[in-house]
Amino acid sequence: MSSRELVVLGTGSQTPTRRRNHNGYLLRWDGVGLLFDPGEGTQRQMIMAGVAATDVNRILITHFHGDHCLGVPGVIQRISLDRVPHPVYAHFPASGAEYFARLRHASSYHETATVIAQPVGAAGVIAEGRFGRIEAHPLDHPVPAYGYRLCEPDGRRMLPDRLRDLGVTGPRVGELQREGVIRAGGRTVTLEEVSEPRRGQRFAFVMDTRLCDGVFTLADGADLLVIESTFLDEDARLARDFGHLTAGEAGRVAHECGVRRLVLTHFSQRYTDPAAFGAQAARHFAGDITVAEDLTRVPVPPRHRRATTASHARP
């Protein structure tokens, strides 16, 4: 199983259907679990997907419409029921702090776990750790909303042939990585000589929004972009009126931002043919497209062989 993958728990929008639960997405990232927008029924979907409460390290809520947060009570109570030993951090728009407090204590339960609320009040970095950094950027929806972006730090990839040619082997490789320069074979060897830049991977999560600067900022250079496509293109006016994207707009974002793998989700219950979303996105984006289904897994694409320094941000 990939150590970096998206577990899709729900893909519906305003109301669940027979095939689609409310929202819910768990990103597994090298042993860290980020749970995004747990809608109603998320606790059950976690069981169906084989996701344990102990897998959750952070809960990230884009906004406080019910299909993005009504699963919070069950998830938080399950975290206490299972006595999750590590703290669980919860990020959400600061303007909805009262909603989060009500959801967290929606009913009586024996609280044993540590849940730490960290409201988001402005764009920028909201968390840093061994996973990298998490950023939040505002979106354009009828209620305050933020999207989230996970960025792994840039690093360097060691080149075995160059190491061998310069006589750097065994523990000396680690020494060179730590120190940046060593003496080997009678000469000075620098890290730059035996390695190449390795761009950190990026994950972006964009939910209910019209097209806005925040969408493009979040999606810029994403290896995996999860983005709402509530409406098909023929209903673009409805999308704008209700603060949503169409499948074609999602494809355009992926194309303009240099996305590698696109995941479409948050589908209106008015549509019966999921393939239509992928087809409309593909008119703009020639890369890998997944039309999300409940309980599927989408791996983060393998790293590029060589780093790229070009930015694909919207001009």
N, C-alpha and C positions, 0 to 999 in steps of 0.2 A: 504494500500500500504506500502511495506517495506520502512523503512527510509534509508536502504542501499541496493541499487540495481544498476545494469548496464542497461542503456537504449541503445539498439543497433540501431544506425541510418543508418549504411551502412556496408556492408560486402564484397564488391568487392575489386579487386586489381587494376591493371593498367587501365582497362577501366570498366565503369559501364555496366550492362546488363539489360535486361528487369526485372529481379527479384532482382538485387543487385545494390544498389547505391555505389558510392565511400565510403571510410571509414568515420566513425563518431561514437563516443561512449561518452555518458554522464554517469558519475558515480555520483549517488546521495549518499551523505554520511552525514547523520545527518544534513540536511539543507544546506550543501555545495555542489556545483555542479562543477565537473571537466570535461571539454570537451576535449577529446583526438582526435587528428588527423582529424580535420574537412575537409573532401574532398569536391569536387564539389557537389553541391546540398544539403549540410548539412542544410542550412536554411530551405529549404522546408521539409526535413525529420524531423526537429525539430517540425514543425507545425503538421505534420502527427502523430508524437509520443506524442503530447501534452506537448512538452518542450518549455518553454518561455525563451526569452532572459534574463529575470531576474533570471532564474535558474542557470545561468553560473557565476561562481566566478573566475575560472581559465581556461585558454586554454593551453593545453600541446601538443606540436608538436614534434614528434620523429625525423623527418627529412624532407627535402624540395623536395621530389618527389611529383608530382602534386596530386596523389590520396590521399595524406595525408595533403594537405594544400590549395588546390584551393578553398575550402569553406571559407577560412579566410575572404576575403573581404565582403561577404554577412553577415557573422556572426557579424563581428565588426560593419558594418554599421547598422545592426539591433539593436545592443546594444545601439547605439546612437539614432536611430529612436524611440526606446521604452524608452529612457531616463533612462536606468538602473542606480539606485541611488548609488550603491556600486562600488568601483574600481574593475576592472577585470585585473588579472595578466596574462601575456602571457610568457610561458617558451618554449624555442626552442634552438637548437644548436647555439652557438655563431658564428660559422663560417657562418651561414645563416642569420645573422642580416640584410644584405641588402635585401635578399628575403623577410623577414618579413616586412620590411619597405615598400617595393613595394606593397606587398599584402594588407597591412593595408591602404594604400592610393592609391588603384588601380583605383579609380574614385573619382569624386568630391562628397562630402556629407557634411552635417552640423554636425560637431562633437560636441556632447553634453556630452558623457560619458567619464569616465576616464579609459583608457587602459594603463597599466604599463608594458612595456617590461622588462623581466628579463632573458637575455640570459644565457644559460648553457655552461660553459667552461670547467668543470671538473666533475669527479664523486663525489658524496656526497649529503648532504642534501641541497635542494634548497628552501624549504619553511617549516615553522612550524606554527601551529595555533591550534585552538580547535579541529581540525580534527586529529591532530597528526603531523607527519612529512612526507614530500615528498622527496624521493631520486631520483637521476638520475644516471644511469650507462651506459657506452658506449656499443654499439652493433657493429657487424661486417657486414657492408653493403658497397656498392661501394661509398656512400657519407656519411659524418659524421652523426651519428645517436645515439640517446639515448633512453633507455627505462625508465619507471618510476615505482615507488613503493610507495605506501601509507602505513604507519605503525602507527597504533593506540598505544598510550603508554600502557604498562602493568599496571594492576591495581589489585584490590582485590574484591572478591565476598563475601558479607556478608552471614553468615550461621544462618538462623532464629532460629533453634533449640538451637544452642550454645548461641545466644543472650538471648533467653528466660531462659535457664538454669542458666545463670549468672546474670539475673535480669537487663539486659540492654534493655530499651524500649523507645519508643517515641523519643523526641528530643535528648536524650542521645546517640542514635545510630549515629546521625550526628556529635555530639561532639566527639565521639570516632573515627570516620572516619577522622575528622580534626586534632585531637590532637595525636592520636595513642595510648593513654593510659588514663584511667579514674578510679575513685574509684566508685564501685557499690557493694551493698550488703555486705559492710564491707571488701571488698578486692580490690586489684588492678586488673583491666581487661585490657589486651593489645589487639590491633587490630588483631595480629596474632592468638590469641586464638579463635576469633569468625569469622574468615574469611579464605579464601583460595586464592592462587594466581589466577589471571584472566589474561590470555595472551591477549594482544591487537591483534585485527584483522589486517590482511594484504591483500592488493590488489596489483596485479602486472600487468603491461601493457607492452607487448613485441611485437614490430612490426618488420619490415623488417630486417632480420639478418640471418647469418649463426650461427651454434652452437658456442658459445664462453663463456668465464667466466662470462660476463655480464648477459647472459641469466639465468644462474644458480643462480647468486647472486640475481637477481630480483625476481625469482620464489621461492626462498627458503622459505618454510613454508607458502606460500600464501593460504589464505582461498578462494580467487577467482583469477584465473590467466586467463587473456585474452591474447592469443598468436596467432600469424600468423601461418597458415599452408597452404601456397600458393600452394604447390605441393603435389601430392600423392607420396608414396614411390617409385614407379616405375620410377619416374622422378627425383630421388635424384641428379643425375648429373646436371640437369638443375637448381635445387634449389641451389646447391653450386655455379654454374657459375654466377647466377644472385643475389646471396646473400640472400637466403631465406631458410625457414625451410620446411620440409615435415610434414604430419600429424603424421607419426610414430615418428619423432623426437620430435614433440610437446608432444606426449604421454609419451615419455621417460623422457623428462624434468619434466613433472608433477609427474611421478612416483619417480624419484630420489630426487625431492625437497619436497616431502610430501605435495603436493597440495591437497586441499579438493574438489574444483570444477573447472573444466577446460572448458574454452570457446574457441573454435576454430573459426577462422575468416580469412579474407583477402584471399579469394579463387580465384585462376586463372579462367578466363573465359573459359578456354579450357575444363573444367570438367562440366558434366551435372548431376552427381549423388552426392548430398551433403552427403548422408549417408556413402559413401565410406571413407570420412575423419574421421568420428566418429569410423568406424570399424577399421581403421588402427591405430588410437590413442589408441583404447581399447586393442590392442595387448600388450601394455606396461603399460597402466594405468587402474586400476580396479575401480577407483572412478567415480564420477558424471561428465559426459561429455555433453556439449551443443554444437551442430553444429549451429552456430549463423545464424539467419535469420534477415533481415531488420525489424525494428520496434518491435522486441521482447524485453522482459524484463527478466533479470536474477538476482534473489536475491542473495545477499551475504549470504552464509550459516550461520545458527544460531551458536552461540558460542559453543565451546567444553565445556562439563560440568566441566572438570578439565584441568588446564594448562599443557602444555608439555614443558620441557626444552631441549629436544633433537633437535639438528640442523640437517636438511636434506640436507645441502649444499653438492655440488659435492665434492668428495674427491680429 
